[in-house]
Amino acid sequence: MARIILADDDKLVTYLVRSLLEEQGHLVGSLPDGRDVAAVLAAKDPDLLILDCAMPEKTGTEVLRELRAAGLVPRIPVLMLTSRASAMDRNIAYEAGASDYLAKPFDPDELVVRVEALLTPRPRRAIA
């Protein structure tokens, strides 16, 4: 069971993501925009953060840049879940510090697989 914070302004997407991940046994808290993400991260210490790129107040990319710059999410994986699907948008998200990127509309099974992959610690590879 992991603690996951989801920031997305689309109520339907929030409901779907919460339902899918709670079925997997995770606890999911949600925020309607990017404004309070930093405060919630500090209070809840989640295992994963899911951000929408296009939110009112602050975009997911702005939130991620601020969190990374402040050192608030150095160990927390961040999945960008967004309707922005261009290669440029993906590159911007990865440059901001995203761990993974999934475009909407998304396949529910793919979301679950990606979340589980982000939550699974990977062993470090030995340098030969």
Contacts in CASP RR format, 6 or more apart in sequence:
PFRMAT RR
TARGET T0000
AUTHOR 0000-0000-0000
METHOD contacts of the structure
MODEL  1
MARIILADDDKLVTYLVRSLLEEQGHLVGSLPDGRDVAAVLAAKDPDLLI
LDCAMPEKTGTEVLRELRAAGLVPRIPVLMLTSRASAMDRNIAYEAGASD
YLAKPFDPDELVVRVEALLTPRPRRAIA
1 25 0 8 1.000
1 26 0 8 1.000
1 27 0 8 1.000
2 26 0 8 1.000
2 27 0 8 1.000
2 46 0 8 1.000
2 47 0 8 1.000
2 48 0 8 1.000
2 119 0 8 1.000
3 26 0 8 1.000
3 27 0 8 1.000
3 44 0 8 1.000
3 45 0 8 1.000
3 46 0 8 1.000
3 47 0 8 1.000
3 48 0 8 1.000
4 21 0 8 1.000
4 26 0 8 1.000
4 27 0 8 1.000
4 28 0 8 1.000
4 29 0 8 1.000
4 46 0 8 1.000
4 47 0 8 1.000
4 48 0 8 1.000
4 49 0 8 1.000
4 50 0 8 1.000
4 115 0 8 1.000
5 28 0 8 1.000
5 29 0 8 1.000
5 30 0 8 1.000
5 31 0 8 1.000
5 37 0 8 1.000
5 40 0 8 1.000
5 41 0 8 1.000
5 44 0 8 1.000
5 46 0 8 1.000
5 48 0 8 1.000
5 49 0 8 1.000
5 50 0 8 1.000
6 14 0 8 1.000
6 17 0 8 1.000
6 18 0 8 1.000
6 28 0 8 1.000
6 29 0 8 1.000
6 30 0 8 1.000
6 31 0 8 1.000
6 50 0 8 1.000
7 30 0 8 1.000
7 31 0 8 1.000
7 32 0 8 1.000
7 33 0 8 1.000
7 34 0 8 1.000
7 37 0 8 1.000
7 49 0 8 1.000
7 50 0 8 1.000
7 51 0 8 1.000
7 52 0 8 1.000
7 55 0 8 1.000
7 60 0 8 1.000
7 63 0 8 1.000
8 14 0 8 1.000
8 17 0 8 1.000
8 30 0 8 1.000
8 31 0 8 1.000
8 32 0 8 1.000
8 50 0 8 1.000
8 51 0 8 1.000
8 52 0 8 1.000
8 55 0 8 1.000
8 81 0 8 1.000
9 32 0 8 1.000
9 33 0 8 1.000
9 52 0 8 1.000
9 54 0 8 1.000
9 55 0 8 1.000
9 56 0 8 1.000
10 52 0 8 1.000
13 52 0 8 1.000
13 81 0 8 1.000
13 104 0 8 1.000
14 30 0 8 1.000
14 32 0 8 1.000
16 108 0 8 1.000
17 28 0 8 1.000
17 50 0 8 1.000
17 81 0 8 1.000
17 111 0 8 1.000
18 28 0 8 1.000
18 29 0 8 1.000
18 30 0 8 1.000
20 108 0 8 1.000
20 111 0 8 1.000
20 112 0 8 1.000
21 28 0 8 1.000
21 111 0 8 1.000
21 112 0 8 1.000
21 115 0 8 1.000
22 28 0 8 1.000
24 112 0 8 1.000
24 115 0 8 1.000
24 116 0 8 1.000
26 115 0 8 1.000
31 37 0 8 1.000
31 40 0 8 1.000
32 55 0 8 1.000
33 55 0 8 1.000
33 56 0 8 1.000
33 57 0 8 1.000
33 58 0 8 1.000
34 51 0 8 1.000
34 55 0 8 1.000
34 57 0 8 1.000
34 58 0 8 1.000
34 59 0 8 1.000
34 60 0 8 1.000
34 63 0 8 1.000
35 57 0 8 1.000
35 58 0 8 1.000
37 49 0 8 1.000
37 51 0 8 1.000
37 58 0 8 1.000
37 63 0 8 1.000
37 67 0 8 1.000
38 63 0 8 1.000
38 66 0 8 1.000
38 67 0 8 1.000
38 70 0 8 1.000
38 72 0 8 1.000
41 49 0 8 1.000
41 67 0 8 1.000
41 72 0 8 1.000
41 73 0 8 1.000
41 76 0 8 1.000
42 72 0 8 1.000
46 76 0 8 1.000
47 76 0 8 1.000
47 119 0 8 1.000
48 76 0 8 1.000
48 77 0 8 1.000
48 78 0 8 1.000
48 79 0 8 1.000
48 115 0 8 1.000
48 118 0 8 1.000
48 119 0 8 1.000
49 67 0 8 1.000
49 73 0 8 1.000
49 76 0 8 1.000
49 77 0 8 1.000
49 78 0 8 1.000
49 79 0 8 1.000
50 78 0 8 1.000
50 79 0 8 1.000
50 80 0 8 1.000
50 81 0 8 1.000
50 115 0 8 1.000
51 60 0 8 1.000
51 61 0 8 1.000
51 63 0 8 1.000
51 64 0 8 1.000
51 78 0 8 1.000
51 79 0 8 1.000
51 80 0 8 1.000
51 81 0 8 1.000
51 82 0 8 1.000
51 98 0 8 1.000
52 60 0 8 1.000
52 80 0 8 1.000
52 81 0 8 1.000
52 82 0 8 1.000
53 59 0 8 1.000
53 60 0 8 1.000
53 61 0 8 1.000
53 80 0 8 1.000
53 82 0 8 1.000
53 83 0 8 1.000
53 84 0 8 1.000
53 89 0 8 1.000
53 93 0 8 1.000
54 60 0 8 1.000
54 82 0 8 1.000
54 83 0 8 1.000
54 84 0 8 1.000
58 66 0 8 1.000
60 80 0 8 1.000
61 80 0 8 1.000
61 92 0 8 1.000
61 93 0 8 1.000
61 96 0 8 1.000
64 73 0 8 1.000
64 78 0 8 1.000
64 80 0 8 1.000
64 93 0 8 1.000
64 96 0 8 1.000
64 97 0 8 1.000
64 98 0 8 1.000
65 96 0 8 1.000
65 97 0 8 1.000
67 73 0 8 1.000
68 74 0 8 1.000
68 96 0 8 1.000
68 97 0 8 1.000
77 99 0 8 1.000
77 100 0 8 1.000
77 118 0 8 1.000
77 119 0 8 1.000
78 97 0 8 1.000
78 98 0 8 1.000
78 99 0 8 1.000
78 100 0 8 1.000
79 98 0 8 1.000
79 99 0 8 1.000
79 100 0 8 1.000
79 101 0 8 1.000
79 102 0 8 1.000
79 114 0 8 1.000
79 115 0 8 1.000
79 118 0 8 1.000
80 93 0 8 1.000
80 98 0 8 1.000
80 100 0 8 1.000
80 101 0 8 1.000
80 102 0 8 1.000
81 102 0 8 1.000
81 104 0 8 1.000
81 106 0 8 1.000
81 111 0 8 1.000
82 89 0 8 1.000
82 93 0 8 1.000
82 101 0 8 1.000
82 102 0 8 1.000
82 103 0 8 1.000
82 104 0 8 1.000
83 103 0 8 1.000
83 104 0 8 1.000
84 103 0 8 1.000
85 103 0 8 1.000
90 101 0 8 1.000
93 101 0 8 1.000
94 101 0 8 1.000
99 118 0 8 1.000
100 114 0 8 1.000
100 117 0 8 1.000
100 118 0 8 1.000
102 110 0 8 1.000
102 111 0 8 1.000
102 114 0 8 1.000
END
